[in-house]
Amino acid sequence: MATKKDFYDVLGVPKSATADELKQAYRKLALLHHPDRNPGNPAAEEKFKDINEAYEALSNHEKRQAYDQYGHAGVSGASAPGGGFQGADINDVFSSVFGDLFGGGGGGSRRRGPRRGADLQYEHTVNLEDAFHGAEPKIRVTKAATCGKCGGSGAKPGASVKTCSDCRGAGQVRVTRGLFTLAQTCPRCQGEGKVVESPCPECRGQGRVRTTGAVTVRIPPGVEDGTTLRVSGGGEAGERGTSPGDLYVILHVQHDERFEREEENLTTVRRVSIPMAALGGEVDVPTLEEPVRIHIPPGTQPGSLLRVKGAGMPRLRGSGRGDLFVRVIVEVPTELTKDQRRMLAEFGQSLGDTGINTDEGFFRKAFGK
C-alpha cells in the first residue's frame, strides 16, 4: 500500500499556514485538478481526491490538531482509504469555497435579507464664530426615504409580501454544475426570500422613494476644519423597513481675517504707537466674544506676543479653552506736524542719535507734508 502524502505537502503550504492560506491553496489546486476541467484524466481525478481529503482534515480545527499530533492515524476515522469523505459532504465543502464563482454565497440555507440603508457624506461650511459657539444648522439632503404609502414594504396597500415560491423563503436555490450541486442566490427574490406580487404604485415595489429634506446637524463648540460629524439614522432608508444608514458631515471652517488659528489657540494683531510701546499702557483687542483690555508692558518690542489666557477656542475633546496670543506691531508714523517732528528729533538726540534728519523739506518729500 502506498504511503499517504503529508496533507501540508498536498496543499503546498507550511504547517504554520492560516485558515485563509489553506483556503486559497485549496481553491487554486481544486480548480486546476477539477475533473470537469480534466475529463478522462485519472491522475487529475486522484489528485483532486487527495486535495479534498487534505483540506477536509486541515480546515477543521480539531482534526488539524489531531493530524499535527498523530499524523494520518489521528484522522483515519474521518477519511476513507484512497481519499473521499466520510461524515462530510464534498458538495458542501466545494460550495463554501467556490460558491462565489457561480453567484452563490456558500451555505445553501442562508438568505441575504433586506439590507441596511446606505451611509451618506455631505460637506458643510461654517464661520469661525459658529465653530466657537457651536451651531445647529439645517442642511438639505437628497436621499432614499421610506415610502409613506406602503411603509417600506413595497407592497400595494392591502396586499402582502409573500414567501418566494422558487426558493421557499431560503433566498437561495441549488443548481448542478458538473459533478456538484451548488447554492446560488435565488434570481426571483434576489436572496430576500420574499417577493412583492402587487407593487406599491408610489415606490413601484422598492419600498423607498427619493426625497430632499432638511437634516439638523449639531455642531459642538471647538470643531476644526475637516472635523467629521455623524448623524445617526440620517442616511438612506433601509430595504423593507430595515434600519437607515448614517449621515457623515465633513465641516470646513472659514478663515476669519481677525485671527489665525492653531488647534485651540488664536493669534491676532494689535498695532500700537511708539510711545505706547516705549512707555506701556492698555489697549483693547478683539475676541470671539467681547473685546478685552490688555496691558502693554513698557519697552514692548515689535513682534512681541502677549497671551490672554482662556480667550481662544473651546477644546473639542476635553474642557476649557485655548489662549489668545496678541502680536504687537509698533507703528512708525508717516504724518507728523512740525512740532511733532521737532519733539521726536529732540527725543532721538537725547538718546544719542546724532544723525537724525531734521530737514523739514525731507519730511515733505517723504511723507507729503
Buried (B, 14 or more C-beta within 10 A) or exposed (E): EEEBEEBBEBBEBEEEBEEEEBBBBBBEBBEEBBBEEBEEEEEBBEBBBBBBBBBBBBBBEEBBEBBEEEEBEBBBEBBEEEBEBEEBEBBBBBBBBBBEEBBBBBEBEBBBEBBBBBBBEBEBEBEBEBBBEBBEBEBEBEBBBBBEBBBBBBBBEEBEBBEBEBBEBBBBBBEEBEEBBBBBBBEEBEBBBBBBEBBBEBBEBBBBBEBEEEBEBEBEBBBEBEBEBEBEEBBBBBBBBBBBBBBBBBBEBEEBEBBBBEEBBBBBBBEBBBEBBBEBBEBEBBBBEEEBEBEBEEEBEEEBEBEBEEBBBBBBEEEEBBBBBBBBEBEEEEEBEEEEBEEBBEBBEEEEEEEEEEEEEEBEEEEEE
